[in-house]
Amino acid sequence: MSPLRVAALRKSYDGREVVAGLNFELQRGECYGLLGPNGAGKTTTLRCCLGLTVPDSGDITLVGEPVPARAREARMKIGVVPQFDNLDPDFTAAENLIVYGRYFGMADAAIRPKIAELLDFAGLAGKEDANIRTLSGGMKRRLTLARALVNDPELLLLDEPTTGLDPQARHLIWERLKRLQAQGKTILLTTHFMDEAERLCQRLAIIDDGRMVAEGAPRALIHQQIEPQVVEVYGEDAPGWATREAQAFSRRVEVSGETAFCYVEDAAPLLAHLAAWPNLRTLHRPANLEDVFLKLTGRELRD
Amino acid sequence: MDMFPQLSLRAFAVWRRNFLVWKKLAIPSLLGNLADPMIYLFGLGYGLGGLLPQINGVSYIAFLAAGTVCASTMNAASFEALYSAFSRMHVQRTWEAIMNAPVTLEDVMAGELLWAAAKATLSGTAILVVIAVLGLVASPLALWALPVIFLTGLAFASLGLIVTALAPSYDFFMYYFTLFITPMVLLCGVFFPADQLPPLVQAVAAWLPLTHAVALVRPLLFGEIPAGIVGHVASLLAVAAIAFWIALTLIRRRLLK
């Protein structure tokens, strides 16, 4: 049984379709990513999956329960890390876990023995009595992750789990998520960090304007969707050079400000040509998920 | 329960959460709740009361004491359902966290309602105890004021949750206090008998929930069985139930869209 199955999901606000016919299905034990620019419909999709937003149409089955009809029962087996920290600022770290466990109908006696282990997992060993207000952003996010594990969920839903964190804090969260997956938990995460998705997700869906534009394993998507090599060309002359010269050596060229992105099968001829342009700096690298993302969702700002 | 099909006993987990926060600051909170009404009671009761004749056969301070119990209960319920609930809903996003667990919005609202009513009961009861110690309570019949205090708390907590459901920010609550709560204190017989007012104003005041609370509590403190108990209790119950239903409908629209 799939931990989460979403079929033909649609949701509009004020006539604007935010989720426009989304289909995806998680496999047990995998980490699945929903990638999309701001406003792509990621958070709305998660809210629908939790039964907090009633979709206009479509079917959702969460851990075997139809949602929203039996969303409460489904949420018994789900852990959620929301986009914005909503730990209880009036409580200590340990109290946050106890009080949250009560929302699952757990007795205090059942929660207390787990506290040390949960805090330890979150890299917060010994912080039982720490005031939430004294914790750093990374510590809060890890405590939120620990809180999401209090009911030993089958499936974790994480909405942009590392947004706003420094690199150290992000790496620690990633390491913990990998550990959870190794323990057999299924993970659904939304993100707009490509490196995060590439590292963590076995499969991912790129979403734009509420529609899925691509789905697959990160390496496979790069392979299918885009040329294998990228040469980035920087400099004042880069846009002019790109319009005149780049086409001859590249399958596809994108210009953004003073940078030209040349997508090529074989970079050697292009690099040889660029040797004659000392004013242009170059960076040759393999194509990555971000290139796929930008190709599929465009380079315009999404505010 | 058909009116609220999503309601469950998880509401008590929400209640307990608020109780745990309150417990950390219980003494200052209780003293804070007592200070303001006591200043009014002693200031007006002794200061102004010395100049006044007896009202319906009792001293002014005894008359005012009964009104103060009701007004404090109303204020405590209103503050909790407005400022505190709004913090939890909007500022701290506590409700959002709770609803990611198997707790529905109905449970959260019921927990908030019962919590605000409980805190109001504590506030009203604290004043009742003080005035009993001062000898302003006539008979053990006053114990029947306790359920009335709780019911008053429920009614004003429900009304407050409607305002919270509509509030864009804390500033909004000033309108509610200025246009609804403060006039009620003046119109509903807290400081003086409502029959001092022009008939038209009296007719309006008869519809206000605080009137019904005062009409029940004051005779009970004087050792009398109130007239028209059923009507007053039914009015308070109706306000509590209807206002809660409206608040729930509005909050659903706000949070579950």
Interface residues (C-beta under 8 A of the other chain):
Chain A: Y13 L50 L52 T53 V54 R72 E73 R75 M76 I78 V80 P82 F84 N86 L87 D88 P89 D90 F91 E95 V99 Y100 R102 Y103 F104 G105 N151
Chain B: Q6 S8 R10 A13 V14 R16 R17 L20 V21 K24 Q92 R93 T94 E96 A97 I98 M99 N100 A101 P102 V103 T104 L255 L256 K257
